[in-house]
Amino acid sequence: MDSQDQVITKEGSPNSMDSFEARYEKKWGKSVKIWKPFLESFTLFPELPTEIRQEIWKLTLQPRAIEVKYNPTHGFYTEVKTPAALSVNKDSRDAVKFLYPLCFGSILHEPAIVFNFSKDTLYIDADLCQEVVPFLFGMNKFEAENLQSLAIDRYLEEYLELGEYESSIDVMNALQKATSSMPALKEVRMVIKLDEYWHEHGFPEGRGPIELWEHMPDNLQKYMSHEGFHLDDEDGESECAELPNMNDFLEPFQADTKGTIWGRRPMELTLEPSF
């Protein structure tokens, strides 16, 4: 191909496909047939069979970490948003509402948390420490028998060791023994929160529902590298991105999978330029 045949365009730019078609037609003497999407919206969705529409709505459901909070007036609640499918329209609600029963009430309060036992993780933060035992005793048979995933703030364990709460021993025993009454429980995770108390460095933290990750996201690792976390170690490598081993604490829990996991309330991190 000579120089005049070469058309340089940025890959992914609006003109890149046009230039390809022009070069193809010039070289081979015929136009290339390239498939292009002809629908920008799917207006036929309401006409699909009910069973297919329901399956499509179910595919929109995502796992959530449900952090339990407590209010003396209203009981146990969460700030985590409900799945969109529960509020789009009647069709979407009918497709998924049976997967999200109202759960975790108490003797004094009606259940107020919609929870999907096959997708959601129940997260117990250290701030709930004084209410953990009432919460566990308030779980009904259905909830205890169907819970599959449990996550516990590692600071809860530290508070208990320090004896900051009078009920520390009862809370520890209750958490560990409660899992023996949860036959469907598959995993128990200790949450290593990235917040102002994490390590000796501290970490900027936002507000709102916590997010859980098995591996630290790249943007957080870049932030640690930028801030020089532990880069003065002997080997010049930081171990801050490695999850600590807490098997001794997790050993008494009854679950197939036990381990640690990262947790953080998200906020945007700004990397200041280095001079």
N, C-alpha and C positions, 0 to 999 in steps of 0.2 A: 504494500500500500504506500503510495507516494505521499508527500507531506500535505498536499492539498486535500487528500482524502481524510486526513486525521482531524477529527473534531474533538477537542478537549473539553470535557464538562466534568463538573464535580459530581461524584457518585451520589445518587439519591436526589439530585436537583431536578426541578420540573422539566428541564430540557434534555436530561440524559437519555430518556427513552426515545424522544423525538430524534435525537442525533443518531442513535443506534438504528432506528428504522430507516433514516435517510442513507446511512452508510450501507445497510443491507440491500436496499433497493438499488443503489448505484452499482454495487459490486455484482449482484446476482440478476439484476434486471427484473426483479419482481418484488412485490411487497411482502413483508413478513407478517404473519398473523399472530398477534399477541393478545392473549386473553386479558380483558380489562373488566373490573367489577361493574355490573350494571345496576346494582341496587345499593342505595345509601341507607335504606331502612327496610325492615321486614314487616310490611303491613299485613301479611297473610297469617301472622302468628295467631290471632284470635280464631282463625278458621281451622287450625290444626286440631286433631283429636285431643280430647281432654287428657288422656294418659300421656301423650307426648308433651303437652304444655306443662304438665305437672313435673315430668322428668327434667325439663329445661329449667324450670324454676329451682328445682333441687340442686342443679349444677351451679347455681349462683351462690350457694351457701359456703361460707368460709369458716375455718376454725377460729375461735375467740378465746382469749384469756379472761375469764370472768372474775374480776376482783370483787370480793364481798365487802361491803361496808355496813355500818350499823348506825341507826338513828333511833333514840328511845321512843320517839313518837310513831315512826313508820316501820321500825324493825329492820330486817336485813334487806339490802338493796344493792344495785350496782350502777356505775356510771357508764358502763360499756353500752354502745349503741346496739339496738336490736337489728337483726338482718333486714336488709331493704325489702326482701320478698314478703315480710310480714306487714308491710305498709304500702306497697305499690297499688294494689287493687284487690278486690275480692278473689279474683282468680288466683293471684299469687299467694294470698293468705291461706286459701283453702288447700293449696298444694303443699304447704310446709308447716302449718300451725300445729299439726299433730306431733311434729318433731321438736317443738319448743313449749313444753308444759311450764306452767308457773311453778316455781320451786322455792325451797328454803324459807319457809315461814317459821313461826314459833307458836308457843301457846298463846301469846298475846297478839300476834300479828299475822295477817294473811300472807301467803307467799307472793313475792313481787318480782322475782327474777326469772326471765325466760331462759331456759337452759337446754342445749342439745347434748345429750349424754354421749352420743357417738362422735361429736366433733369438738365440743368445748372443753376447756381445762378450767377446773375450779382453782382459783388462786387465793391464798390466805396471806395477807400482808401482816407485818409486825404491828401495824396500827390497830389490827383487830384482836390483838392478844387477849385482852380482858373479856372478849366475847366469844373466843374460840370454843370453850366448853359448852356454853348455851347453844351455840350454832350446831355443834356436833350432836348434842342431845335433841335438838329440834328437827334433825333430819328424819324424814319418815322412811318406811321400809322400801318404798319404790326408789327413793333417791339414793339410799345407801346401797341397794342392790344393783343399781345401774351406773353409778359413777365409775368412769374409766380412767380419768386423768386428773391428778392432783399436783399442784405446785405450791411450795411453801417458801416464804421469804426467809433467807438465811439469818436476817437480823432477829427474827422470832426466836431462833435457837440461841442466839447470843443473849437476848434479853432474859431468856429462861436460865441460862447459865449464870448470869449476873444476879439473878433473883430480884429483878426490878419490879416484878409483880408478885403479890402474895400467893396467887394461884399458879405459880410457875410449874410446880411439880405436877399438879392436876392437868395442866394444859399439855405438858409433854406426854404423860401417860395416855391422855385422851386421844391425842393425835396418832400416836403409835398403835394403840389398841383399836381405834375406830376402823383402821384399815382391815382388821381381821373380820369385820362385818360387811366388807365390800367385795363380794366375790367377783365382780366384773372389773375391778381395778387393775389396770394394765401398767400404769407408770406413776411413780412419785418423783418429783423433781424439786431440788433445792435451788431457789432462785438467787443468783448472785447479782444484786442490783448495782448498776452503774449510776451512782449518785454522789453527792458531796462527801459522803463518808467512805466511799470505796477506796481501798488501798490507802496509801498515804498521800495520793495525789488529789483525790476527789475528782468528780466528773460533773459537768454541767447537766442539769436535769430539768425537764419540762414538767408539765402538769397533765392530769388526765389519766386515762387507762394505761396500764403497763403493757409493754410489748415483750414477748419472749422469743429468744433465738438460741438455737443450739450452737451456732457459730457466730462470733462477733462480726458484725457487718464491716465491710471495707472502709466505709467513711469514718467509723469510729476508730479503726486501727490507724487510719491516716492522721486522725486528730491526735492520737497518742504519740505517734511518731513525730508529729510537728511540735508537740509540747515537750518532747524529750523524756517521756516516761521511762525511767530505768535504763536509758541508753548508756549510762555510766557503769553498768554492771561489767564484771570481768570479761565476759565473752562479747560485750557490746550489743547483746540482744536483750530485748525486753520480754519478760514473761507475763506481763500484765494482760495479754490477750488470751492466756491459757486459763481454762476453768479449773478452780481448785478442787481437790479431792475431799469429799465429805462423806465417804462411805461409812465411817464409824457412826455418824448420826443417822444415816439412812438405813442402816442394816436392820433395825427392828421393824421397819415398815413392811407390810405384806403387799408386795407388788412384783410383777415379773421384771419390770425395768425400773432401775433406780439410778439417779445421777444428778449432776448439776446442770444448770441452764442459765444463760444471761437474761437479765431483765432491765428494762429502762423505760422511763416515761419520756417520750420523744420531744426533742426541741432541735431547732436548726443550729448546727455548729459552725462558727465562723473561724476560719484559719487566717490569722493575722500574718501579713507578709513579713518575711525575715530580711533584715538588712545587715 
